[in-house]
Every structure is written in structure tokens, then in C-alpha cells.
Amino acid sequence: MNYVRSSLFAVLSLALALPVVVQAGDPVRGQELSQACTACHGSDGNSVNPEWPKVAGQHASYLYKQLMDYKSGRRENALMAGQVAGLDEQDMRDLAAFYAQQEISPGTADEALAERGERIYRGGIPAAGVAACMACHGADGKGNPAAMFPLVGGQHAQYNADQLRYFRRGERANDNGRMMRNIAARMSDDDIEAVAEYMQGLRAE
């Protein structure tokens, strides 16, 4: 319990310490640029393949950071690295602005699996030292754009589960302060599947 409290304190402290200054993008131009993204993410950012994220409704600040990280190599993905290679920073701001204005399509969740996931999302896993997900991502999964915590409500369960496993294995390492790596390292596969299923069914208001 003490570890959970200290972890939660560290998470919240880091959130308050993260200044986010992202210049506004042009969503109209972003829509034009998004034509190159529709094959995977759909015309409005709602991908149908559960391996690819829904980017509709995601915070512009978070999307911009991910695009920048793909380009710099801080977040590794061969497909995305190729897609962003020809984009400059303004292109990324414009794309982020367009997708942030779209509405994420609601997801559904398996009730039995989501029941366990809800306990983890809202209460953490005290015995393993895992803080509650809602501390950063909010009760409805809306996230916190100022702290760069993404929208997770409605996101594909498979995508979220994959990302948690990448964090756990250290294959994804673009989280500030190792926040997600430290959390995922203490989660089992069953924990990850359950909380990802629950998040898929959340609806951010």
C-alpha cells in the first residue's frame, strides 16, 4: 500500500511538473494531410483494425508528441517512421488538430472481463504496487492533455494491451519518467487484458 501511495504521488507530481506548449495546428490543412493516413486510421481517425489505434478525439498535444517521437526514433515503429519521414513540425500540428476534432467511435466490452478490469482501472493492484489508472486517465478515460496523458476510453482493447506489453518489455520507451514502464512491469498478462477490455468500453464525456 505504501508503494502504491508513493507511486501515485510520483505520478501526480510528474504530471504537475510537465509543461506542455504546443502551437495550434490548422485542422483544415490537417484533413488534407490525413488522406495519407486513411488506409490504417480511417477517414475520421476511427480505425477498424484493432491492432491500429483510433486517433479520433485524441488530444492534439499527445498526438503531436507521438508523431514527433516516431520521427526522432524515440518511439519505434517502422510503418509510422516511414509515414512521418516527410512531415515537418507544422504538418504534425495540423494533423493532430484535425484528429483531435473528430469523435471517437464508442467501443463495447466483455462484461465478465471488464469487471476485473474496472477494479484495476479504478483501484489499482495494491498487492503488486500498481496505482489506479484513473489517477492519470480520469474516471471516464478522457485523459489529461496538459499532462500528456492520452484518451483511453473507447480505444481498441488489443491496441491498448499491446502497448502495455511493449512498455512492460521496454520495447516502447517514450513515456516521461518511465511512468508506464514502471506500471506495466508489475502487471500480468491477465491484468493487462482485463484493464484493456474495460477501457475499450469506457465512454469519455
N, CA, C and O of each residue as an XYZ file, in Angstrom:
820
protein
N       0.826     -1.203      0.000
C       0.000      0.000      0.000
C       0.860      1.253      0.000
O       0.555      2.224     -0.692
N       1.938      1.230      0.778
C       2.822      2.387      0.803
C       3.435      2.640     -0.566
O       3.607      3.785     -0.987
N       3.770      1.521     -1.270
C       4.352      1.683     -2.609
C       3.342      2.319     -3.550
O       3.685      3.194     -4.345
N       2.070      1.865     -3.452
C       1.037      2.425     -4.322
C       0.882      3.911     -4.065
O       0.768      4.702     -5.001
N       0.876      4.293     -2.781
C       0.722      5.709     -2.445
C       1.896      6.530     -2.958
O       1.718      7.617     -3.506
N       3.095      5.995     -2.774
C       4.275      6.735     -3.234
C       4.310      6.802     -4.749
O       4.725      7.811     -5.319
N       3.874      5.722     -5.413
C       3.833      5.716     -6.879
C       2.825      6.733     -7.388
O       3.091      7.471     -8.336
N       1.655      6.759     -6.738
C       0.622      7.702     -7.143
C       1.094      9.133     -6.937
O       0.849     10.002     -7.773
N       1.772      9.373     -5.820
C       2.303     10.710     -5.553
C       3.316     11.105     -6.618
O       3.325     12.243     -7.088
N       4.170     10.154     -6.996
C       5.181     10.435     -8.021
C       4.529     10.738     -9.359
O       4.961     11.638    -10.079
N       3.481      9.977     -9.692
C       2.767     10.188    -10.950
C       2.147     11.580    -10.995
O       2.288     12.304    -11.981
N       1.459     11.944     -9.914
C       0.794     13.241     -9.880
C       1.799     14.381     -9.855
O       1.576     15.429    -10.462
N       2.898     14.176     -9.159
C       3.930     15.208     -9.113
C       4.526     15.443    -10.492
O       4.764     16.582    -10.893
N       4.767     14.339    -11.221
C       5.315     14.460    -12.569
C       4.330     15.166    -13.484
O       4.721     15.978    -14.323
N       3.051     14.852    -13.320
C       2.031     15.482    -14.156
C       2.034     16.990    -13.976
O       1.923     17.739    -14.946
N       2.162     17.432    -12.731
C       2.160     18.862    -12.455
C       3.428     19.538    -12.953
O       3.449     20.744    -13.198
N       4.483     18.745    -13.098
C       5.774     19.317    -13.488
C       5.995     19.333    -14.990
O       7.028     19.813    -15.456
N       5.043     18.815    -15.756
C       5.227     18.697    -17.201
C       4.579     19.863    -17.941
O       3.366     19.857    -18.153
N       5.355     20.850    -18.330
C       4.775     21.946    -19.105
C       4.535     21.495    -20.538
O       5.405     20.873    -21.149
N       3.378     21.800    -21.069
C       3.059     21.403    -22.436
C       2.732     22.654    -23.244
O       1.712     23.303    -23.013
N       3.585     22.978    -24.173
C       3.360     24.140    -25.025
C       3.386     23.654    -26.468
O       4.454     23.415    -27.033
N       2.216     23.510    -27.054
C       2.110     23.063    -28.440
C       1.327     24.117    -29.215
O       0.179     24.414    -28.887
N       1.944     24.667    -30.224
C       1.260     25.668    -31.032
C       0.064     25.035    -31.732
O       0.090     23.862    -32.106
N      -0.970     25.826    -31.898
C      -2.187     25.324    -32.523
C      -1.938     24.959    -33.979
O      -1.196     25.635    -34.692
N      -2.575     23.874    -34.399
C      -2.480     23.462    -35.787
C      -3.711     23.892    -36.562
O      -4.672     24.400    -35.984
N      -3.680     23.691    -37.852
C      -4.784     24.034    -38.748
C      -5.524     22.745    -39.113
O      -5.012     21.951    -39.901
N      -6.720     22.522    -38.555
C      -7.428     21.275    -38.819
C      -7.857     21.101    -40.271
O      -7.979     19.973    -40.749
N      -8.087     22.204    -40.976
C      -8.478     22.111    -42.387
C      -7.320     21.547    -43.207
O      -7.499     20.644    -44.025
N      -6.153     22.087    -42.976
C      -4.967     21.554    -43.666
C      -4.674     20.140    -43.168
O      -4.226     19.285    -43.931
N      -4.931     19.905    -41.887
C      -4.707     18.578    -41.331
C      -5.570     17.526    -41.996
O      -5.129     16.395    -42.204
N      -6.801     17.892    -42.332
C      -7.678     16.955    -43.029
C      -7.112     16.597    -44.393
O      -7.191     15.446    -44.823
N      -6.545     17.575    -45.066
C      -5.925     17.306    -46.363
C      -4.752     16.342    -46.204
O      -4.603     15.397    -46.978
N      -3.927     16.593    -45.195
C      -2.773     15.725    -44.963
C      -3.194     14.322    -44.535
O      -2.478     13.351    -44.779
N      -4.354     14.220    -43.898
C      -4.798     12.934    -43.354
C      -5.152     11.917    -44.427
O      -5.336     10.739    -44.122
N      -5.248     12.348    -45.667
C      -5.584     11.406    -46.741
C      -4.567     10.277    -46.822
O      -4.893      9.164    -47.235
N      -3.336     10.571    -46.427
C      -2.295      9.540    -46.450
C      -2.421      8.578    -45.275
O      -1.726      7.563    -45.224
N      -3.304      8.892    -44.331
C      -3.431      8.093    -43.110
C      -4.680      7.218    -43.103
O      -4.829      6.352    -42.241
N      -5.582      7.442    -44.067
C      -6.897      6.806    -44.018
C      -6.857      5.288    -44.159
O      -7.725      4.601    -43.620
N      -5.878      4.757    -44.865
C      -5.824      3.307    -45.074
C      -5.764      2.553    -43.754
O      -6.332      1.468    -43.628
N      -5.085      3.118    -42.781
C      -4.961      2.460    -41.476
C      -5.910      3.046    -40.431
O      -6.511      2.308    -39.650
N      -6.042      4.369    -40.420
C      -6.782      5.022    -39.337
C      -8.197      5.446    -39.717
O      -8.925      5.975    -38.877
N      -8.599      5.222    -40.964
C      -9.937      5.604    -41.382
C     -10.030      7.079    -41.724
O      -9.145      7.859    -41.372
N     -11.089      7.461    -42.403
C     -11.230      8.845    -42.856
C     -11.408      9.827    -41.711
O     -11.077     11.005    -41.842
N     -11.934      9.343    -40.578
C     -12.160     10.234    -39.442
C     -11.325      9.853    -38.220
O     -11.571     10.336    -37.115
N     -10.342      8.989    -38.429
C      -9.473      8.600    -37.325
C      -9.953      7.417    -36.516
O      -9.345      7.075    -35.502
N     -11.042      6.781    -36.949
C     -11.549      5.602    -36.250
C     -11.163      4.346    -37.024
O     -11.881      3.916    -37.927
N     -10.047      3.775    -36.670
C      -9.568      2.579    -37.363
C     -10.496      1.403    -37.077
O     -11.107      1.329    -36.011
N     -10.595      0.492    -38.031
C     -11.411     -0.704    -37.832
C     -10.554     -1.897    -37.442
O     -11.071     -2.886    -36.924
N      -9.265     -1.818    -37.682
C      -8.341     -2.882    -37.294
C      -7.949     -2.671    -35.834
O      -7.378     -1.632    -35.503
N      -8.242     -3.633    -34.950
C      -7.958     -3.444    -33.523
C      -6.480     -3.342    -33.178
O      -6.128     -2.994    -32.051
N      -5.607     -3.646    -34.145
C      -4.172     -3.502    -33.897
C      -3.705     -2.064    -34.092
O      -2.633     -1.685    -33.622
N      -4.511     -1.267    -34.783
C      -4.147      0.125    -35.073
C      -5.019      1.045    -34.236
O      -6.220      0.806    -34.115
N      -4.449      2.081    -33.662
C      -5.223      2.911    -32.734
C      -6.271      3.789    -33.407
O      -6.112      4.234    -34.544
N      -7.340      4.019    -32.666
C      -8.250      5.094    -33.028
C      -7.553      6.388    -32.606
O      -7.139      6.526    -31.455
N      -7.427      7.314    -33.518
C      -6.808      8.600    -33.189
C      -7.843      9.716    -33.129
O      -7.518     10.847    -32.768
N      -9.076      9.407    -33.478
C     -10.155     10.385    -33.390
C     -10.369     10.789    -31.936
O     -10.454      9.938    -31.051
N     -10.455     12.096    -31.700
C     -10.719     12.591    -30.361
C      -9.525     12.614    -29.439
O      -9.619     13.088    -28.307
N      -8.397     12.102    -29.914
C      -7.196     12.097    -29.071
C      -6.692     13.529    -28.917
O      -6.847     14.349    -29.821
N      -6.095     13.821    -27.778
C      -5.605     15.175    -27.513
C      -4.540     15.570    -28.535
O      -3.639     14.790    -28.841
N      -4.656     16.780    -29.053
C      -3.704     17.257    -30.054
C      -2.281     17.250    -29.516
O      -1.344     16.915    -30.241
N      -2.114     17.615    -28.255
C      -0.769     17.650    -27.664
C      -0.144     16.265    -27.639
O       1.049     16.106    -27.901
N      -0.958     15.263    -27.322
C      -0.453     13.887    -27.263
C      -0.139     13.369    -28.664
O       0.909     12.761    -28.879
N      -1.037     13.606    -29.612
C      -0.800     13.154    -30.986
C       0.461     13.783    -31.561
O       1.265     13.109    -32.205
N       0.625     15.064    -31.324
C       1.811     15.764    -31.822
C       3.079     15.143    -31.245
O       4.052     14.923    -31.965
N       3.065     14.864    -29.953
C       4.243     14.254    -29.320
C       4.547     12.889    -29.926
O       5.708     12.573    -30.184
N       3.514     12.074    -30.157
C       3.753     10.747    -30.715
C       4.337     10.839    -32.124
O       5.255     10.094    -32.467
N       3.813     11.742    -32.930
C       4.350     11.916    -34.282
C       5.804     12.368    -34.241
O       6.636     11.890    -35.011
N       6.099     13.289    -33.339
C       7.480     13.748    -33.180
C       8.382     12.608    -32.712
O       9.517     12.477    -33.168
N       7.868     11.789    -31.801
C       8.661     10.669    -31.285
C       8.910      9.620    -32.361
O       9.989      9.030    -32.410
N       7.927      9.382    -33.220
C       8.145      8.458    -34.336
C       9.249      8.989    -35.246
O      10.113      8.234    -35.692
N       9.214     10.275    -35.514
C      10.203     10.849    -36.430
C      11.602     10.825    -35.827
O      12.578     10.574    -36.534
N      11.704     11.082    -34.534
C      13.016     11.113    -33.881
C      13.542      9.716    -33.561
O      14.728      9.543    -33.283
N      12.649      8.715    -33.601
C      13.044      7.363    -33.251
C      12.854      7.038    -31.790
O      13.160      5.928    -31.355
N      12.351      7.994    -31.022
C      12.132      7.730    -29.601
C      11.024      6.697    -29.411
O      11.057      5.914    -28.462
N      10.057      6.697    -30.304
C       9.052      5.633    -30.346
C       9.265      4.878    -31.639
O       9.177      5.452    -32.725
N       9.544      3.596    -31.523
C       9.934      2.811    -32.689
C       8.745      2.099    -33.326
O       8.009      1.368    -32.664
N       8.579      2.325    -34.612
C       7.581      1.628    -35.412
C       7.940      1.887    -36.867
O       7.867      3.021    -37.342
N       8.323      0.840    -37.565
C       8.829      1.006    -38.926
C       7.797      1.638    -39.854
O       8.136      2.493    -40.673
N       6.539      1.219    -39.726
C       5.491      1.760    -40.588
C       5.289      3.248    -40.334
O       5.233      4.043    -41.272
N       5.178      3.621    -39.056
C       4.946      5.029    -38.735
C       6.174      5.888    -39.030
O       6.041      7.049    -39.416
N       7.348      5.332    -38.855
C       8.568      6.093    -39.165
C       8.575      6.496    -40.633
O       8.970      7.609    -40.979
N       8.137      5.584    -41.489
C       8.067      5.896    -42.910
C       7.011      6.940    -43.219
O       7.202      7.791    -44.088
N       5.894      6.874    -42.503
C       4.800      7.812    -42.743
C       5.157      9.240    -42.347
O       4.748     10.192    -43.012
N       5.917      9.391    -41.268
C       6.226     10.742    -40.774
C       7.515     11.309    -41.354
O       7.838     12.473    -41.119
N       8.248     10.509    -42.101
C       9.561     10.947    -42.600
C       9.486     12.254    -43.378
O      10.388     13.086    -43.286
N       8.420     12.435    -44.137
C       8.312     13.634    -44.959
C       7.525     14.767    -44.322
O       7.264     15.783    -44.967
N       7.142     14.600    -43.054
C       6.356     15.629    -42.373
C       7.252     16.573    -41.586
O       8.233     16.153    -40.972
N       6.899     17.861    -41.612
C       7.600     18.797    -40.738
C       6.731     19.042    -39.501
O       5.638     18.485    -39.387
N       7.214     19.865    -38.589
C       6.506     20.060    -37.326
C       5.121     20.670    -37.528
O       4.181     20.310    -36.820
N       4.984     21.580    -38.476
C       3.673     22.180    -38.726
C       2.705     21.160    -39.292
O       1.525     21.164    -38.940
N       3.188     20.285    -40.165
C       2.341     19.205    -40.679
C       1.784     18.381    -39.518
O       0.600     18.044    -39.497
N       2.640     18.064    -38.565
C       2.230     17.249    -37.427
C       1.221     17.982    -36.554
O       0.268     17.380    -36.060
N       1.429     19.274    -36.366
C       0.462     20.066    -35.596
C      -0.899     20.071    -36.296
O      -1.941     19.963    -35.649
N      -0.876     20.198    -37.609
C      -2.126     20.262    -38.368
C      -2.861     18.922    -38.321
O      -4.077     18.887    -38.133
N      -2.139     17.840    -38.489
C      -2.752     16.517    -38.389
C      -3.350     16.299    -37.006
O      -4.473     15.811    -36.874
N      -2.597     16.662    -35.987
C      -3.064     16.493    -34.609
C      -4.330     17.307    -34.367
O      -5.256     16.843    -33.702
N      -4.366     18.522    -34.908
C      -5.535     19.386    -34.733
C      -6.767     18.787    -35.407
O      -7.868     18.851    -34.861
N      -6.581     18.209    -36.588
C      -7.712     17.600    -37.293
C      -8.268     16.415    -36.518
O      -9.471     16.345    -36.266
N      -7.402     15.487    -36.142
C      -7.885     14.289    -35.462
C      -8.475     14.601    -34.091
O      -9.405     13.927    -33.650
N      -7.947     15.606    -33.422
C      -8.469     15.980    -32.104
C      -9.913     16.461    -32.191
O     -10.663     16.356    -31.220
N     -10.303     16.987    -33.342
C     -11.668     17.485    -33.520
C     -12.665     16.389    -33.889
O     -13.873     16.623    -33.870
N     -12.181     15.214    -34.218
C     -13.074     14.123    -34.593
C     -13.601     13.430    -33.331
O     -13.051     13.595    -32.242
N     -14.654     12.671    -33.496
C     -15.271     11.973    -32.362
C     -14.917     10.497    -32.405
O     -15.129      9.825    -33.414
N     -14.376      9.998    -31.304
C     -14.011      8.588    -31.250
C     -15.275      7.734    -31.231
O     -16.232      8.051    -30.524
N     -15.277      6.669    -31.995
C     -16.433      5.778    -32.022
C     -16.465      4.962    -30.736
O     -15.419      4.499    -30.283
N     -17.639      4.773    -30.136
C     -17.717      4.043    -28.869
C     -17.361      2.580    -29.043
O     -17.600      1.985    -30.094
N     -16.790      2.013    -28.000
C     -16.451      0.601    -28.016
C     -17.337     -0.167    -27.055
O     -18.041      0.431    -26.241
N     -17.307     -1.469    -27.142
C     -18.042     -2.328    -26.212
C     -17.046     -3.256    -25.536
O     -15.944     -3.478    -26.037
N     -17.447     -3.792    -24.398
C     -16.534     -4.646    -23.644
C     -17.241     -5.889    -23.136
O     -18.434     -5.863    -22.832
N     -16.491     -6.972    -23.048
C     -16.990     -8.194    -22.440
C     -17.192     -7.931    -20.948
O     -16.245     -7.567    -20.250
N     -18.408     -8.111    -20.461
C     -18.735     -7.716    -19.092
C     -17.917     -8.459    -18.044
O     -17.444     -7.856    -17.081
N     -17.751     -9.750    -18.224
C     -17.030    -10.532    -17.220
C     -15.575    -10.094    -17.113
O     -15.053     -9.925    -16.011
N     -14.926     -9.912    -18.247
C     -13.524     -9.499    -18.243
C     -13.391     -8.050    -17.785
O     -12.462     -7.701    -17.058
N     -14.328     -7.214    -18.218
C     -14.273     -5.799    -17.863
C     -14.508     -5.573    -16.377
O     -14.053     -4.569    -15.828
N     -15.202     -6.480    -15.725
C     -15.444     -6.332    -14.284
C     -14.124     -6.338    -13.517
O     -13.913     -5.523    -12.619
N     -13.247     -7.259    -13.879
C     -11.925     -7.271    -13.251
C     -11.130     -6.039    -13.676
O     -10.440     -5.421    -12.865
N     -11.235     -5.697    -14.945
C     -10.523     -4.529    -15.442
C     -10.935     -3.253    -14.742
O     -10.104     -2.378    -14.499
N     -12.208     -3.139    -14.416
C     -12.686     -1.949    -13.713
C     -12.039     -1.825    -12.340
O     -11.670     -0.729    -11.918
N     -11.902     -2.943    -11.648
C     -11.266     -2.905    -10.325
C      -9.833     -2.395    -10.433
O      -9.383     -1.606     -9.602
N      -9.124     -2.847    -11.457
C      -7.741     -2.399    -11.650
C      -7.711     -0.930    -12.054
O      -6.927     -0.146    -11.517
N      -8.562     -0.566    -12.996
C      -8.572      0.806    -13.506
C      -8.879      1.798    -12.393
O      -8.254      2.854    -12.303
N      -9.838      1.456    -11.553
C     -10.279      2.393    -10.520
C      -9.530      2.250     -9.197
O      -9.413      3.217     -8.444
N      -9.031      1.069     -8.914
C      -8.390      0.860     -7.618
C      -6.956      0.394     -7.670
O      -6.313      0.260     -6.629
N      -6.437      0.142     -8.861
C      -5.074     -0.349     -8.985
C      -4.952     -1.795     -8.531
O      -5.950     -2.500     -8.383
N      -3.723     -2.223     -8.314
C      -3.446     -3.564     -7.780
C      -2.524     -3.357     -6.585
O      -1.304     -3.429     -6.732
N      -3.084     -3.101     -5.410
C      -2.266     -2.769     -4.243
C      -1.177     -3.787     -3.937
O      -0.059     -3.414     -3.584
N      -1.497     -5.070     -4.070
C      -0.519     -6.104     -3.733
C       0.692     -6.079     -4.655
O       1.783     -6.496     -4.268
N       0.498     -5.589     -5.875
C       1.596     -5.532     -6.845
C       2.207     -4.140     -6.948
O       3.177     -3.933     -7.677
N       1.639     -3.193     -6.220
C       2.165     -1.834     -6.281
C       1.766     -1.078     -7.531
O       2.493     -0.196     -7.988
N       0.598     -1.424     -8.093
C       0.109     -0.753     -9.297
C      -0.928      0.296     -8.909
O      -1.953     -0.031     -8.313
N      -0.662      1.547     -9.245
C      -1.596      2.630     -8.944
C      -2.805      2.570     -9.873
O      -2.731      1.991    -10.957
N      -3.900      3.159     -9.455
C      -5.122      3.188    -10.255
C      -4.904      3.956    -11.557
O      -4.319      5.039    -11.556
N      -5.372      3.395    -12.655
C      -5.231      4.038    -13.965
C      -5.976      5.368    -14.012
O      -5.543      6.315    -14.669
N      -7.117      5.425    -13.295
C      -7.944      6.621    -13.359
C      -7.256      7.842    -12.752
O      -7.680      8.972    -12.993
N      -6.206      7.628    -11.972
C      -5.492      8.762    -11.384
C      -4.925      9.674    -12.465
O      -4.834     10.887    -12.274
N      -4.547      9.096    -13.590
C      -3.997      9.884    -14.700
C      -4.975     10.009    -15.867
O      -5.083     11.067    -16.487
N      -5.681      8.923    -16.157
C      -6.526      8.893    -17.353
C      -7.970      9.303    -17.089
O      -8.769      9.402    -18.020
N      -8.308      9.543    -15.818
C      -9.642     10.006    -15.483
C     -10.648      8.886    -15.348
O     -10.456      7.793    -15.881
N     -11.728      9.169    -14.626
C     -12.744      8.152    -14.369
C     -13.394      7.641    -15.647
O     -13.805      6.484    -15.724
N     -13.483      8.517    -16.657
C     -14.127      8.126    -17.912
C     -13.139      7.860    -19.040
O     -13.537      7.667    -20.189
N     -11.844      7.849    -18.709
C     -10.832      7.540    -19.722
C     -10.497      8.688    -20.638
O      -9.899      8.486    -21.695
N     -10.875      9.900    -20.247
C     -10.648     11.059    -21.120
C      -9.198     11.513    -21.131
O      -8.763     12.161    -22.084
N      -8.443     11.186    -20.092
C      -7.047     11.588    -20.042
C      -6.865     13.022    -19.585
O      -7.794     13.647    -19.072
N      -5.660     13.535    -19.776
C      -5.312     14.889    -19.336
C      -4.335     15.479    -20.348
O      -3.147     15.158    -20.312
N      -4.812     16.332    -21.249
C      -3.928     16.853    -22.298
C      -2.776     17.688    -21.767
O      -1.690     17.677    -22.347
N      -2.992     18.412    -20.676
C      -1.931     19.262    -20.135
C      -0.759     18.435    -19.630
O       0.395     18.854    -19.717
N      -1.068     17.250    -19.098
C      -0.023     16.372    -18.577
C       0.421     15.332    -19.594
O       1.275     14.497    -19.298
N      -0.160     15.379    -20.803
C       0.177     14.447    -21.874
C      -0.290     13.022    -21.564
O       0.327     12.056    -22.013
N      -1.375     12.890    -20.800
C      -1.964     11.582    -20.537
C      -3.079     11.370    -21.554
O      -4.025     12.157    -21.586
N      -2.998     10.332    -22.386
C      -3.923     10.201    -23.507
C      -5.333      9.767    -23.135
O      -5.580      9.195    -22.073
N      -6.236     10.060    -24.045
C      -7.574      9.489    -24.028
C      -7.440      7.982    -24.217
O      -6.785      7.531    -25.157
N      -8.056      7.198    -23.330
C      -8.023      5.741    -23.478
C      -9.426      5.156    -23.572
O      -9.586      4.002    -23.968
N     -10.436      5.928    -23.217
C     -11.804      5.449    -23.285
C     -12.240      5.216    -24.719
O     -12.164      6.125    -25.546
N     -12.698      4.002    -25.026
C     -13.141      3.664    -26.373
C     -12.055      3.126    -27.276
O     -12.334      2.663    -28.382
N     -10.811      3.183    -26.812
C      -9.698      2.691    -27.632
C      -9.769      1.171    -27.762
O     -10.242      0.486    -26.855
N      -9.299      0.652    -28.888
C      -9.290     -0.795    -29.103
C      -8.556     -1.507    -27.963
O      -7.454     -1.114    -27.580
N      -9.179     -2.552    -27.432
C      -8.559     -3.312    -26.347
C      -7.249     -3.943    -26.802
O      -6.272     -3.951    -26.053
N      -7.222     -4.465    -28.010
C      -5.997     -5.115    -28.482
C      -4.850     -4.119    -28.574
O      -3.723     -4.427    -28.185
N      -5.133     -2.929    -29.086
C      -4.080     -1.916    -29.192
C      -3.559     -1.525    -27.809
O      -2.349     -1.483    -27.589
N      -4.469     -1.241    -26.880
C      -4.029     -0.855    -25.538
C      -3.248     -1.972    -24.857
O      -2.244     -1.716    -24.192
N      -3.706     -3.207    -25.021
C      -2.990     -4.336    -24.420
C      -1.599     -4.476    -25.031
O      -0.626     -4.724    -24.320
N      -1.510     -4.320    -26.333
C      -0.201     -4.391    -26.995
C       0.744     -3.324    -26.449
O       1.914     -3.600    -26.182
N       0.229     -2.104    -26.284
C       1.088     -1.020    -25.797
C       1.573     -1.284    -24.379
O       2.731     -1.016    -24.058
N       0.700     -1.807    -23.532
C       1.112     -2.131    -22.164
C       2.204     -3.197    -22.162
O       3.139     -3.137    -21.363
N       2.081     -4.163    -23.052
C       3.123     -5.197    -23.135
C       4.426     -4.613    -23.676
O       5.506     -4.979    -23.212
N       4.336     -3.720    -24.640
C       5.552     -3.071    -25.149
C       6.236     -2.276    -24.044
O       7.460     -2.307    -23.920
N       5.452     -1.569    -23.248
C       6.024     -0.833    -22.115
C       6.671     -1.810    -21.131
O       7.767     -1.563    -20.626
N       5.984     -2.911    -20.868
C       6.492     -3.887    -19.897
C       7.823     -4.470    -20.344
O       8.721     -4.680    -19.528
N       7.948     -4.730    -21.634
C       9.190     -5.303    -22.164
C      10.240     -4.242    -22.477
O      11.371     -4.576    -22.832
N       9.881     -2.986    -22.350
C      10.818     -1.915    -22.671
C      10.932     -1.642    -24.149
O      11.809     -0.886    -24.568
N      10.064     -2.242    -24.959
C      10.092     -2.019    -26.400
C       9.498     -0.664    -26.768
O       9.787     -0.109    -27.827
N       8.673     -0.149    -25.884
C       8.211      1.231    -26.026
C       8.747      2.006    -24.827
O       8.535      1.611    -23.680
N       9.431      3.090    -25.090
C      10.122      3.796    -24.006
C      10.004      5.306    -24.133
O      10.909      6.038    -23.730
N       8.889      5.779    -24.694
C       8.736      7.230    -24.846
C       7.790      7.821    -23.802
O       7.188      8.874    -24.011
N       7.673      7.121    -22.677
C       6.871      7.622    -21.561
C       7.741      8.486    -20.655
O       8.855      8.094    -20.310
N       7.249      9.637    -20.274
C       8.004     10.532    -19.411
C       8.222      9.904    -18.035
O       7.287      9.399    -17.414
N       9.462      9.945    -17.574
C       9.782      9.437    -16.247
C       9.593      7.944    -16.071
O       9.481      7.469    -14.940
N       9.554      7.186    -17.169
C       9.344      5.729    -17.117
C       8.002      5.372    -16.475
O       7.824      4.258    -15.983
N       7.087      6.291    -16.480
C       5.826      6.100    -15.773
C       5.097      4.823    -16.181
O       4.758      3.999    -15.331
N       4.858      4.661    -17.483
C       4.120      3.495    -17.944
C       4.954      2.225    -17.882
O       4.413      1.145    -17.642
N       6.240      2.332    -18.092
C       7.087      1.140    -17.976
C       7.084      0.603    -16.551
O       7.033     -0.609    -16.343
N       7.138      1.485    -15.584
C       7.137      1.052    -14.191
C       5.813      0.413    -13.797
O       5.786     -0.543    -13.022
N       4.719      0.941    -14.329
C       3.409      0.377    -14.016
C       3.216     -0.967    -14.708
O       2.834     -1.948    -14.069
N       3.478     -1.013    -16.008
C       3.252     -2.238    -16.780
C       4.127     -3.385    -16.310
O       3.735     -4.546    -16.421
N       5.308     -3.076    -15.784
C       6.224     -4.117    -15.310
C       5.629     -4.915    -14.162
O       6.060     -6.038    -13.901
N       4.649     -4.355    -13.478
C       4.039     -5.006    -12.324
C       2.691     -5.644    -12.653
O       1.979     -6.106    -11.760
N       2.347     -5.666    -13.940
C       1.069     -6.232    -14.363
C       1.268     -7.554    -15.090
O       2.202     -7.709    -15.877
N       0.377     -8.506    -14.817
C       0.406     -9.790    -15.518
C      -0.339     -9.655    -16.841
O      -1.003     -8.649    -17.091
N      -0.225    -10.675    -17.683
C      -0.973    -10.667    -18.941
C      -2.473    -10.580    -18.679
O      -3.191     -9.869    -19.382
N      -2.945    -11.307    -17.661
C      -4.370    -11.274    -17.339
C      -4.800     -9.885    -16.881
O      -5.881     -9.417    -17.239
N      -3.959     -9.227    -16.093
C      -4.252     -7.856    -15.660
C      -4.389     -6.936    -16.866
O      -5.326     -6.143    -16.964
N      -3.439     -7.060    -17.774
C      -3.408     -6.202    -18.961
C      -4.638     -6.431    -19.832
O      -5.266     -5.473    -20.282
N      -4.983     -7.690    -20.072
C      -6.146     -7.992    -20.909
C      -7.417     -7.434    -20.282
O      -8.276     -6.896    -20.981
N      -7.534     -7.562    -18.968
C      -8.748     -7.111    -18.288
C      -8.896     -5.596    -18.332
O      -9.967     -5.084    -18.657
N      -7.835     -4.884    -18.009
C      -7.946     -3.421    -17.975
C      -8.096     -2.847    -19.385
O      -8.768     -1.833    -19.569
N      -7.480     -3.483    -20.374
C      -7.636     -3.031    -21.758
C      -9.078     -3.225    -22.222
O      -9.629     -2.382    -22.930
N      -9.678     -4.331    -21.822
C     -11.078     -4.592    -22.178
C     -11.991     -3.549    -21.540
O     -12.913     -3.043    -22.180
N     -11.727     -3.233    -20.276
C     -12.543     -2.229    -19.588
C     -12.419     -0.865    -20.260
O     -13.422     -0.177    -20.456
N     -11.212     -0.474    -20.610
C     -11.012      0.828    -21.244
C     -11.727      0.914    -22.589
O     -12.218      1.977    -22.970
N     -11.783     -0.203    -23.302
C     -12.469     -0.205    -24.597
C     -13.936      0.181    -24.440
O     -14.508      0.830    -25.315
N     -14.541     -0.217    -23.328
C     -15.953      0.072    -23.101
C     -16.234      1.414    -22.459
O     -17.393      1.816    -22.356
N     -15.189      2.122    -22.020
C     -15.379      3.437    -21.404
C     -15.782      4.465    -22.454
O     -15.351      4.400    -23.605
N     -16.605      5.402    -22.043
C     -17.022      6.465    -22.956
C     -16.679      7.809    -22.333
O     -17.294      8.226    -21.350
N     -15.706      8.473    -22.905
C     -15.283      9.776    -22.394
C     -16.334     10.827    -22.721
O     -16.792     10.933    -23.859
N     -16.702     11.588    -21.725
C     -17.720     12.640    -21.906
C     -17.046     14.006    -22.026
O     -17.728     15.019    -22.183
